[in-house]
């Protein structure tokens, strides 16, 4: 296949090194985020919290993340994506350590506060990563990058789903040392240690732009001599005045509501509604399949939007939203553990496919190298505003019955699809004098 970009020798390996460390750093953020879904039931049992209480912790973290995305997107555009990611890494490490120590007191307000602050620090991750990679990837490479981005996210989800239950149940380390069952606080301390190690590698090897390593930009029209910092006023005007931003953002809120419904509650759904043990083959298989199909969906949707639709994200997203709605409605009609596994996997495929192409590829298309951080921050914040509904509100419904679980998700797929139909013909790339002046 003909290459879209004629990169100089050595560029791709250096970009691969950059992306490997920044991707692994973002993966470690997810270890520190989805650990809560594994600890959810244990925390509730130890301290007598109901699902609405647990949902309050989830909602607070997601709202803090959403608000943080907006502010931190601006900061990433102003100071650079690498610095933003390292600030976020330091913050999430500290908050995960503190969350584990908070188990000695067991106070709901303390858990809520710590997880809320952690949500803010986690919100440095996506704008920082997207900011860096907007400078390293050309416009018609970004959909495939979004697929790789989705893979790195799901690597983190797979890691915590695989090793989190092992920490709770005990395991054989390196085939030699038997680690006994650990308290759930270790689900927060171990990921904090992993993030610390990866952050050191990121600090050494990650560069904000190709120019910092002696290579030309693949997007010379978006940068001036490798400069990707932007004036805050121009960033605000350019992004906030673009109607495509708001349409994509509202659709992304629908993605967030469905995605967080799966990610935050599926372990407890399987354990309580279907009596599936975390160490069972069925749960381990589900924990493997959800991130696997999410990664595959991210890669396929990004590739199709780059090639078949020449960089247009909306047609692919619209189809995915409508397919998702049909799958969710079908899921409400079946009530076995095997059926739940099947539908959780299928819904995860669709939700994570729209997650990668809208929150990542479309954000880079809109913002370019200079404004991708804020474009990502605004759009991604709506994912978590929508996702916050899957915390307290879904938790309160689940306190009454698990029968509300799939019905809660169905309207969001339909609304997301309708919104995407309004911009079917648009390529979301934001060009013009305003971007060059920034």
C-alpha positions as CSV (number, residue, x, y, z in Angstrom):
1,X,0.0,0.0,0.0
2,X,1.3,3.5,-0.9
3,X,2.5,5.4,2.2
4,X,0.6,8.6,2.9
5,X,3.7,10.3,4.3
6,X,7.3,10.1,3.1
7,X,9.0,10.2,6.4
8,X,12.8,10.4,6.5
9,X,14.9,7.4,7.5
10,X,14.9,6.8,11.2
11,X,11.7,8.8,11.8
12,X,9.4,5.9,12.4
13,X,11.6,4.1,14.9
14,X,12.1,7.3,16.9
15,X,8.4,8.0,16.8
16,X,7.8,4.4,17.9
17,X,10.2,4.9,20.9
18,X,8.4,8.1,21.8
19,X,5.0,6.5,21.5
20,X,6.0,3.4,23.4
21,X,6.9,5.3,26.5
22,X,4.0,7.8,26.3
23,X,1.6,4.9,25.6
24,X,2.9,2.8,28.5
25,X,2.6,5.8,30.8
26,X,-1.0,6.3,29.8
27,X,-1.6,2.6,30.2
28,X,-0.3,2.9,33.8
29,X,-2.8,5.7,34.4
30,X,-5.5,3.1,33.6
31,X,-4.1,0.7,36.1
32,X,-4.6,3.5,38.7
33,X,-8.1,4.2,37.5
34,X,-9.8,0.9,36.9
35,X,-8.4,-0.7,40.1
36,X,-11.5,0.8,41.8
37,X,-13.9,-1.4,39.8
38,X,-12.1,-4.5,41.1
39,X,-12.1,-3.2,44.7
40,X,-15.7,-1.9,44.5
41,X,-17.4,-4.9,46.1
42,X,-14.7,-5.4,48.8
43,X,-14.9,-1.8,49.9
44,X,-18.6,-1.9,50.0
45,X,-18.5,-5.1,52.1
46,X,-15.9,-3.9,54.6
47,X,-17.5,-0.6,55.4
48,X,-21.2,-1.2,54.7
49,X,-21.4,1.1,51.7
50,X,-24.4,0.6,49.4
51,X,-24.2,0.9,45.6
52,X,-25.2,4.6,45.7
53,X,-22.4,5.3,48.1
54,X,-19.9,3.6,45.8
55,X,-21.5,5.4,42.9
56,X,-20.8,8.7,44.7
57,X,-17.1,7.9,44.7
58,X,-17.3,7.1,41.0
59,X,-19.3,10.2,40.0
60,X,-17.0,12.5,42.0
61,X,-13.9,11.1,40.3
62,X,-15.5,11.3,36.8
63,X,-16.8,14.9,37.3
64,X,-13.4,16.0,38.6
65,X,-11.8,14.3,35.6
66,X,-14.2,16.0,33.2
67,X,-13.5,19.5,34.6
68,X,-9.8,18.7,34.8
69,X,-9.8,17.8,31.1
70,X,-10.9,21.4,30.2
71,X,-8.3,23.1,32.3
72,X,-5.5,20.6,31.7
73,X,-6.1,20.7,28.0
74,X,-5.3,24.4,28.0
75,X,-2.2,23.8,30.2
76,X,-1.0,21.0,27.9
77,X,-1.3,23.4,24.9
78,X,0.6,26.1,26.8
79,X,3.3,24.1,28.5
80,X,3.6,20.9,26.4
81,X,2.2,17.4,26.6
82,X,5.1,15.7,28.2
83,X,5.1,18.0,31.2
84,X,1.3,17.6,31.5
85,X,1.6,13.8,31.6
86,X,4.4,13.8,34.2
87,X,2.4,16.1,36.5
88,X,-0.6,13.8,36.1
89,X,1.6,10.8,36.9
90,X,2.9,12.3,40.1
91,X,-0.6,13.2,41.2
92,X,-2.2,9.9,40.5
93,X,0.6,8.0,42.2
94,X,0.2,10.1,45.4
95,X,-3.6,9.8,45.4
96,X,-3.6,6.0,44.9
97,X,-1.2,5.6,47.8
98,X,-3.4,7.8,50.0
99,X,-6.5,5.9,48.9
100,X,-5.0,2.7,50.1
101,X,-4.0,4.3,53.4
102,X,-7.6,5.7,53.8
103,X,-8.7,2.1,54.3
104,X,-7.5,2.3,57.9
105,X,-10.2,4.9,58.6
106,X,-13.0,3.8,56.2
107,X,-14.6,7.2,55.9
108,X,-16.8,7.7,52.8
109,X,-16.1,11.4,52.6
110,X,-12.3,10.7,52.7
111,X,-12.6,8.1,49.9
112,X,-14.7,10.6,47.8
113,X,-12.2,13.4,48.4
114,X,-9.1,11.4,47.5
115,X,-10.7,9.9,44.4
116,X,-11.9,13.3,43.3
117,X,-8.4,14.8,43.5
118,X,-7.1,11.7,41.7
119,X,-9.7,12.3,38.9
120,X,-8.3,15.8,38.4
121,X,-4.7,14.5,38.1
122,X,-5.7,11.7,35.8
123,X,-7.1,14.4,33.5
124,X,-3.6,15.5,32.6
125,X,-3.1,12.2,30.8
126,X,-5.2,12.3,27.7
127,X,-4.6,15.9,26.7
128,X,-0.9,15.5,27.3
129,X,-0.6,12.3,25.3
130,X,-2.8,13.6,22.4
131,X,-0.9,16.9,22.4
132,X,2.4,15.1,21.9
133,X,1.2,12.7,19.3
134,X,-0.6,15.4,17.2
135,X,2.9,16.7,16.5
136,X,4.2,13.3,15.6
137,X,1.4,11.9,13.4
138,X,0.0,13.3,10.1
139,X,-3.7,14.0,9.7
140,X,-4.4,10.8,7.8
141,X,-2.3,8.7,10.2
142,X,-4.3,9.8,13.2
143,X,-7.2,7.4,13.0
144,X,-4.8,4.5,13.1
145,X,-3.0,6.2,16.0
146,X,-6.3,6.4,17.7
147,X,-6.6,2.7,17.4
148,X,-3.2,2.2,19.0
149,X,-4.3,4.6,21.7
150,X,-7.3,2.4,22.3
151,X,-5.0,-0.6,22.5
152,X,-2.8,1.0,25.2
153,X,-5.9,2.0,27.2
154,X,-7.2,-1.6,27.1
155,X,-3.8,-3.0,28.0
156,X,-4.2,-1.1,31.2
157,X,-7.7,-2.4,31.7
158,X,-6.6,-6.0,30.9
159,X,-3.7,-5.7,33.3
160,X,-5.8,-4.6,36.3
161,X,-8.6,-7.1,35.5
162,X,-6.1,-9.9,35.3
163,X,-3.8,-9.1,38.2
164,X,-6.2,-7.2,40.5
165,X,-8.2,-10.4,41.4
166,X,-4.8,-12.2,41.8
167,X,-3.7,-9.7,44.4
168,X,-7.0,-10.4,46.3
169,X,-6.7,-14.1,46.0
170,X,-3.0,-14.7,46.3
171,X,-0.6,-15.9,43.6
172,X,2.7,-17.5,42.8
173,X,5.3,-14.9,42.0
174,X,7.8,-15.9,39.3
175,X,6.9,-19.5,40.0
176,X,8.9,-19.4,43.2
177,X,7.3,-17.2,45.9
178,X,3.8,-17.7,47.2
179,X,2.1,-14.3,47.8
180,X,-0.8,-14.7,50.2
181,X,-4.2,-13.0,49.6
182,X,-3.8,-9.2,50.1
183,X,-6.1,-6.5,51.3
184,X,-7.8,-4.5,48.6
185,X,-5.6,-1.5,49.4
186,X,-2.8,-3.2,47.5
187,X,-4.9,-2.7,44.3
188,X,-4.0,0.9,44.7
189,X,-0.4,0.6,46.0
190,X,0.9,-1.7,43.3
191,X,-0.4,0.3,40.3
192,X,1.1,3.4,41.9
193,X,4.5,1.7,41.9
194,X,4.1,0.7,38.2
195,X,3.3,4.3,37.2
196,X,6.3,5.6,39.1
197,X,8.7,3.4,37.2
198,X,7.1,4.1,33.8
199,X,7.1,7.9,34.5
200,X,10.9,7.8,34.9
201,X,11.3,6.3,31.4
202,X,8.9,8.8,30.0
203,X,10.8,11.7,31.5
204,X,14.0,10.5,29.7
205,X,12.8,9.3,26.3
206,X,9.6,11.3,25.4
207,X,10.0,14.4,23.3
208,X,7.2,16.9,22.5
209,X,7.9,17.2,18.8
210,X,10.0,15.5,16.0
211,X,12.0,18.7,15.7
212,X,13.4,18.2,19.2
213,X,15.0,15.0,17.9
214,X,16.2,16.5,14.6
215,X,13.3,15.3,12.3
216,X,10.9,17.5,10.4
217,X,7.2,17.7,11.3
218,X,4.7,15.6,9.4
219,X,2.3,18.6,9.8
220,X,4.4,21.7,8.8
221,X,1.2,23.7,8.2
222,X,0.3,23.2,11.9
223,X,3.6,24.2,13.4
224,X,6.2,26.9,13.0
225,X,9.7,25.6,13.4
226,X,8.6,23.0,15.8
227,X,6.7,25.4,18.1
228,X,3.5,23.8,19.2
229,X,2.7,26.0,22.2
230,X,-0.3,28.3,21.6
231,X,-1.7,31.5,23.0
232,X,-4.6,30.7,25.4
233,X,-6.9,33.3,24.1
234,X,-6.6,32.1,20.5
235,X,-7.0,28.5,21.6
236,X,-10.2,29.3,23.4
237,X,-11.7,31.3,20.5
238,X,-10.7,28.8,17.8
239,X,-12.0,25.6,19.6
240,X,-15.0,27.0,21.4
241,X,-16.4,28.7,18.2
242,X,-16.2,25.5,16.2
243,X,-19.7,23.9,16.1
244,X,-18.2,20.5,15.2
245,X,-16.5,20.5,18.7
246,X,-19.9,20.7,20.4
247,X,-21.6,18.0,18.3
248,X,-18.7,15.6,18.8
249,X,-18.6,16.4,22.5
250,X,-22.3,15.7,23.0
251,X,-22.0,12.4,21.2
252,X,-19.0,11.6,23.3
253,X,-21.0,12.1,26.4
254,X,-23.2,9.3,25.2
255,X,-20.1,7.1,24.6
256,X,-19.0,7.9,28.2
257,X,-22.3,6.9,29.8
258,X,-22.2,3.5,28.1
259,X,-18.5,2.9,28.5
260,X,-18.4,3.8,32.2
261,X,-21.5,1.6,32.8
262,X,-19.5,-1.3,31.6
263,X,-16.1,-0.5,33.1
264,X,-17.2,0.6,36.6
265,X,-19.8,-2.1,37.2
266,X,-19.2,-5.2,35.2
267,X,-17.2,-7.1,37.9
268,X,-19.9,-6.5,40.5
269,X,-22.6,-7.3,38.0
270,X,-21.1,-10.7,37.3
271,X,-20.4,-11.4,41.0
272,X,-23.7,-10.4,42.4
273,X,-26.2,-10.9,39.6
274,X,-24.7,-14.1,38.2
275,X,-22.6,-15.4,41.1
276,X,-19.4,-15.6,39.1
277,X,-16.3,-15.6,41.2
278,X,-13.4,-13.3,40.2
279,X,-11.0,-16.3,40.0
280,X,-13.3,-18.4,37.8
281,X,-12.4,-19.1,34.2
282,X,-15.6,-17.3,33.0
283,X,-14.6,-14.1,34.7
284,X,-11.0,-14.3,33.6
285,X,-12.2,-14.9,30.1
286,X,-14.5,-11.9,30.3
287,X,-11.6,-9.8,31.7
288,X,-9.5,-10.8,28.7
289,X,-12.2,-10.3,26.0
290,X,-13.4,-6.9,27.0
291,X,-10.1,-5.1,26.5
292,X,-9.3,-7.3,23.5
293,X,-12.4,-6.5,21.5
294,X,-12.1,-2.8,22.6
295,X,-8.6,-2.7,21.1
296,X,-9.7,-4.4,18.0
297,X,-12.7,-2.0,17.6
298,X,-10.4,1.0,18.1
299,X,-7.9,-0.3,15.5
300,X,-10.6,-1.2,12.9
301,X,-12.6,2.0,13.3
302,X,-9.5,4.2,13.1
303,X,-8.3,2.4,10.0
304,X,-11.7,2.6,8.2
305,X,-12.1,6.3,9.0
306,X,-8.6,7.0,7.7
307,X,-8.9,5.0,4.5
308,X,-12.5,4.3,3.4
309,X,-13.9,7.6,4.6
310,X,-10.7,9.7,4.0
311,X,-10.4,11.1,7.5
312,X,-14.1,11.5,8.2
313,X,-14.9,10.1,11.6
314,X,-18.7,10.7,11.8
315,X,-20.0,8.0,9.3
316,X,-18.1,5.3,11.2
317,X,-19.2,6.6,14.6
318,X,-22.9,6.9,13.5
319,X,-23.0,3.3,12.4
320,X,-21.3,2.1,15.6
321,X,-23.8,4.0,17.8
322,X,-26.8,2.5,16.1
323,X,-25.3,-1.0,16.2
324,X,-24.6,-0.5,19.9
325,X,-28.2,0.5,20.6
326,X,-29.5,-2.7,18.9
327,X,-27.1,-4.8,20.9
328,X,-28.1,-3.2,24.2
329,X,-31.8,-3.7,23.6
330,X,-31.1,-7.3,22.7
331,X,-29.2,-7.8,25.9
332,X,-32.2,-6.9,28.0
333,X,-34.0,-10.0,26.7
334,X,-31.5,-12.5,28.0
335,X,-30.7,-13.4,31.6
336,X,-27.9,-15.9,31.9
337,X,-24.2,-15.4,32.8
338,X,-23.1,-16.6,29.4
339,X,-25.4,-14.1,27.7
340,X,-24.1,-11.3,30.0
341,X,-20.6,-12.1,29.0
342,X,-21.5,-12.0,25.3
343,X,-23.3,-8.7,25.4
344,X,-20.8,-7.0,27.7
345,X,-18.1,-7.9,25.1
346,X,-20.1,-6.7,22.2
347,X,-21.1,-3.4,23.9
348,X,-17.5,-2.8,24.8
349,X,-16.5,-3.3,21.2
350,X,-18.8,-0.5,20.0
351,X,-18.3,1.9,22.9
352,X,-14.5,1.8,22.7
353,X,-14.6,2.2,18.9
354,X,-16.4,5.5,19.2
355,X,-14.2,6.4,22.1
356,X,-11.0,6.2,20.1
357,X,-12.1,7.9,16.9
358,X,-14.0,10.8,18.4
359,X,-12.0,11.6,21.5
360,X,-8.6,11.0,19.9
361,X,-8.6,11.2,16.1
362,X,-11.3,13.9,15.8
363,X,-9.7,15.9,18.6
364,X,-6.4,16.0,16.8
365,X,-8.1,16.8,13.5
366,X,-9.9,19.7,15.1
367,X,-7.1,21.1,17.1
368,X,-4.0,20.3,15.1
369,X,-0.6,20.2,16.7
370,X,-1.1,23.5,18.4
371,X,-4.5,23.1,19.9
372,X,-5.0,19.3,20.2
373,X,-4.7,19.5,24.0
374,X,-7.7,21.8,24.5
375,X,-9.8,20.2,21.7
376,X,-9.2,16.9,23.4
377,X,-9.9,18.3,26.8
378,X,-13.3,19.8,25.8
379,X,-14.4,16.8,23.9
380,X,-13.2,14.3,26.4
381,X,-14.7,16.2,29.3
382,X,-18.1,15.5,27.9
383,X,-17.4,11.8,27.9
384,X,-16.9,12.0,31.6
385,X,-19.8,14.3,32.2
386,X,-21.9,11.6,30.5
387,X,-20.0,8.9,32.3
388,X,-20.7,10.4,35.7
389,X,-24.3,9.3,35.3
390,X,-23.0,5.8,35.6
391,X,-21.9,6.5,39.1
392,X,-24.4,7.7,41.7
393,X,-27.5,7.5,39.4
394,X,-26.9,4.1,38.0
395,X,-25.7,2.9,41.5
396,X,-29.0,4.1,43.0
397,X,-30.9,2.1,40.3
398,X,-28.8,-1.0,40.9
399,X,-29.6,-0.8,44.7
400,X,-33.2,-1.6,43.6
401,X,-32.4,-4.2,40.9
402,X,-29.7,-5.3,38.5
403,X,-32.6,-5.4,35.9
404,X,-32.1,-1.7,35.2
405,X,-28.5,-2.2,34.1
406,X,-28.8,-2.6,30.3
407,X,-31.9,-0.4,30.0
408,X,-29.9,2.5,31.5
409,X,-27.5,2.4,28.5
410,X,-29.9,2.1,25.6
411,X,-30.9,5.8,25.0
412,X,-27.3,7.0,24.8
413,X,-26.4,4.9,21.8
414,X,-29.5,6.3,19.9
415,X,-28.7,9.9,20.7
416,X,-25.1,9.5,19.8
417,X,-26.0,8.1,16.4
418,X,-28.4,10.9,15.6
419,X,-25.8,13.5,16.5
420,X,-23.3,12.0,14.2
421,X,-25.8,12.0,11.3
422,X,-25.7,15.8,11.5
423,X,-22.0,16.0,10.5
424,X,-21.7,13.0,8.2
425,X,-19.9,14.9,5.5
426,X,-17.5,16.8,7.7
427,X,-13.7,16.3,8.0
428,X,-13.1,17.8,11.4
429,X,-9.7,19.3,10.6
430,X,-9.6,22.9,11.7
431,X,-7.4,24.9,9.4
432,X,-7.0,28.6,8.8
433,X,-5.3,31.8,9.8
434,X,-6.5,31.5,13.4
435,X,-4.6,28.3,13.9
436,X,-1.5,29.6,12.3
437,X,-1.5,32.7,14.5
438,X,-1.9,30.6,17.6
